[in-house]
Amino acid sequence: MNKKETPIMPHKISEDLRKALTASPLAKRTWDDTTPLAHNEWICWIISGKKAETRDIRIKKAISKLKGGMRRPCCWAGCTHR
């Protein structure tokens, strides 16, 4: 892939994650400073939870970790959809 090509990102940000990021300027700042690939990894990690409660918990954890400057989800194999 050359520098002008954009990697294909299979996941789009959900409204609940968008709202959580908007509500936390510090997390949003880290999010905005990360790559589209990193965004995809966070989104995939969140939506890979089977239950709605799991996804809600993961959104809260993602916001907390982004606030702390973490740029990718930790201890996760990564998105298998790309």
C-alpha positions, 0 to 999 in steps of 0.5 A: 500500500502506498502512502496515498491509499487509505486502509479499509476500515470495516467498522464505523463509530457507533452513536453511543461511542461518539456520545461518550467521546464527546462527553470526555474532552480528554478522551476525545483528544487522544482519539483524535490523535490516533490513526484510523486503524487504531479507531477501528481496533477500539470499535471492534473491541467494543462491538465484539462483546456479545451482550449490550451490557458488555459493550456498555462496560467496554465503552466506559473502559475505552473512555477511561483508557483513552483519558489516560493516553492509551492509544489502542486496546490492550491484551486483545488480539486485534480486529479480525475483520480487515 
